[in-house]
Amino acid sequence: MSHGTLLHHFGSKENLVTEVIQRLRMRLADAADVTSSPNSTGNLAYWWQRSTTSQHLPVYRLLFEVYAQAVRQPERYGHYLQQVVHDSLRLMENLVEAGGCPPARAPLVASVIVAQARGLQLDLLATGDRERVDGSFALFLDMLTMLKHTWHQ
C-alpha cells in the first residue's frame, strides 16, 4: 500500500496510529472478555489474569510507547489520549456502578482502578516480576472490596 493511499484513507499518520492502537486495545478487551459480563468488581481479577498474559505483554509495550508519545505531543495525538482515557474510565465506571458504587463516586473509583492497573502493567513490563505484581493487584482488589462495604452506608 502506498503512502498516498494510507493518507487518503486515514487523513494523517496520527489517525492511522490511533486506528491501529484502537484495534489492539479491542483485541486485548476481547481476549480478556471484559465486555461479556462487566457486572461486578469481582471480574477485575479475571480481567487482570486474562489481559496480562505473556502473549499480551508486547501489545502493552506498544500501547505504553504510544501513550508516552501522545503525552509528549498532545497536539498531534490528543484524539488518541481522549479516546483511551474515556474508554478505560467508562468501562470501569460501568463495572463499579454495576457492583453497587454510587454513581457520584464511580468516576473517582474508576480513576483509581485504571491508574492502579496501568501502573502495575508498566511494572510487570519493566521488571517481569509476575508473582509480586499479581500479588499487588490481588491486594488492591482486597482494598477495593473493603471500599465496597462503604458504598451502601
Secondary structure as a PSIPRED ss2 file (coil, helix, strand):
# PSIPRED VFORMAT (PSIPRED V4.0)

   1 M C   1.000  0.000  0.000
   2 S C   1.000  0.000  0.000
   3 H H   0.000  1.000  0.000
   4 G H   0.000  1.000  0.000
   5 T H   0.000  1.000  0.000
   6 L H   0.000  1.000  0.000
   7 L H   0.000  1.000  0.000
   8 H H   0.000  1.000  0.000
   9 H H   0.000  1.000  0.000
  10 F H   0.000  1.000  0.000
  11 G C   1.000  0.000  0.000
  12 S C   1.000  0.000  0.000
  13 K H   0.000  1.000  0.000
  14 E H   0.000  1.000  0.000
  15 N H   0.000  1.000  0.000
  16 L H   0.000  1.000  0.000
  17 V H   0.000  1.000  0.000
  18 T H   0.000  1.000  0.000
  19 E H   0.000  1.000  0.000
  20 V H   0.000  1.000  0.000
  21 I H   0.000  1.000  0.000
  22 Q H   0.000  1.000  0.000
  23 R H   0.000  1.000  0.000
  24 L H   0.000  1.000  0.000
  25 R H   0.000  1.000  0.000
  26 M H   0.000  1.000  0.000
  27 R H   0.000  1.000  0.000
  28 L H   0.000  1.000  0.000
  29 A H   0.000  1.000  0.000
  30 D H   0.000  1.000  0.000
  31 A H   0.000  1.000  0.000
  32 A H   0.000  1.000  0.000
  33 D C   1.000  0.000  0.000
  34 V C   1.000  0.000  0.000
  35 T C   1.000  0.000  0.000
  36 S C   1.000  0.000  0.000
  37 S C   1.000  0.000  0.000
  38 P C   1.000  0.000  0.000
  39 N C   1.000  0.000  0.000
  40 S C   1.000  0.000  0.000
  41 T C   1.000  0.000  0.000
  42 G C   1.000  0.000  0.000
  43 N H   0.000  1.000  0.000
  44 L H   0.000  1.000  0.000
  45 A H   0.000  1.000  0.000
  46 Y H   0.000  1.000  0.000
  47 W H   0.000  1.000  0.000
  48 W H   0.000  1.000  0.000
  49 Q H   0.000  1.000  0.000
  50 R H   0.000  1.000  0.000
  51 S H   0.000  1.000  0.000
  52 T C   1.000  0.000  0.000
  53 T C   1.000  0.000  0.000
  54 S C   1.000  0.000  0.000
  55 Q C   1.000  0.000  0.000
  56 H C   1.000  0.000  0.000
  57 L H   0.000  1.000  0.000
  58 P H   0.000  1.000  0.000
  59 V H   0.000  1.000  0.000
  60 Y H   0.000  1.000  0.000
  61 R H   0.000  1.000  0.000
  62 L H   0.000  1.000  0.000
  63 L H   0.000  1.000  0.000
  64 F H   0.000  1.000  0.000
  65 E H   0.000  1.000  0.000
  66 V H   0.000  1.000  0.000
  67 Y H   0.000  1.000  0.000
  68 A H   0.000  1.000  0.000
  69 Q H   0.000  1.000  0.000
  70 A H   0.000  1.000  0.000
  71 V H   0.000  1.000  0.000
  72 R H   0.000  1.000  0.000
  73 Q C   1.000  0.000  0.000
  74 P H   0.000  1.000  0.000
  75 E H   0.000  1.000  0.000
  76 R H   0.000  1.000  0.000
  77 Y H   0.000  1.000  0.000
  78 G H   0.000  1.000  0.000
  79 H H   0.000  1.000  0.000
  80 Y H   0.000  1.000  0.000
  81 L H   0.000  1.000  0.000
  82 Q H   0.000  1.000  0.000
  83 Q H   0.000  1.000  0.000
  84 V H   0.000  1.000  0.000
  85 V H   0.000  1.000  0.000
  86 H H   0.000  1.000  0.000
  87 D H   0.000  1.000  0.000
  88 S H   0.000  1.000  0.000
  89 L H   0.000  1.000  0.000
  90 R H   0.000  1.000  0.000
  91 L H   0.000  1.000  0.000
  92 M H   0.000  1.000  0.000
  93 E H   0.000  1.000  0.000
  94 N H   0.000  1.000  0.000
  95 L H   0.000  1.000  0.000
  96 V H   0.000  1.000  0.000
  97 E H   0.000  1.000  0.000
  98 A H   0.000  1.000  0.000
  99 G C   1.000  0.000  0.000
 100 G C   1.000  0.000  0.000
 101 C C   1.000  0.000  0.000
 102 P C   1.000  0.000  0.000
 103 P C   1.000  0.000  0.000
 104 A C   1.000  0.000  0.000
 105 R C   1.000  0.000  0.000
 106 A H   0.000  1.000  0.000
 107 P H   0.000  1.000  0.000
 108 L H   0.000  1.000  0.000
 109 V H   0.000  1.000  0.000
 110 A H   0.000  1.000  0.000
 111 S H   0.000  1.000  0.000
 112 V H   0.000  1.000  0.000
 113 I H   0.000  1.000  0.000
 114 V H   0.000  1.000  0.000
 115 A H   0.000  1.000  0.000
 116 Q H   0.000  1.000  0.000
 117 A H   0.000  1.000  0.000
 118 R H   0.000  1.000  0.000
 119 G H   0.000  1.000  0.000
 120 L H   0.000  1.000  0.000
 121 Q H   0.000  1.000  0.000
 122 L H   0.000  1.000  0.000
 123 D H   0.000  1.000  0.000
 124 L H   0.000  1.000  0.000
 125 L H   0.000  1.000  0.000
 126 A H   0.000  1.000  0.000
 127 T H   0.000  1.000  0.000
 128 G C   1.000  0.000  0.000
 129 D C   1.000  0.000  0.000
 130 R H   0.000  1.000  0.000
 131 E H   0.000  1.000  0.000
 132 R H   0.000  1.000  0.000
 133 V H   0.000  1.000  0.000
 134 D H   0.000  1.000  0.000
 135 G H   0.000  1.000  0.000
 136 S H   0.000  1.000  0.000
 137 F H   0.000  1.000  0.000
 138 A H   0.000  1.000  0.000
 139 L H   0.000  1.000  0.000
 140 F H   0.000  1.000  0.000
 141 L H   0.000  1.000  0.000
 142 D H   0.000  1.000  0.000
 143 M H   0.000  1.000  0.000
 144 L H   0.000  1.000  0.000
 145 T H   0.000  1.000  0.000
 146 M H   0.000  1.000  0.000
 147 L H   0.000  1.000  0.000
 148 K H   0.000  1.000  0.000
 149 H C   1.000  0.000  0.000
 150 T C   1.000  0.000  0.000
 151 W C   1.000  0.000  0.000
 152 H C   1.000  0.000  0.000
 153 Q C   1.000  0.000  0.000
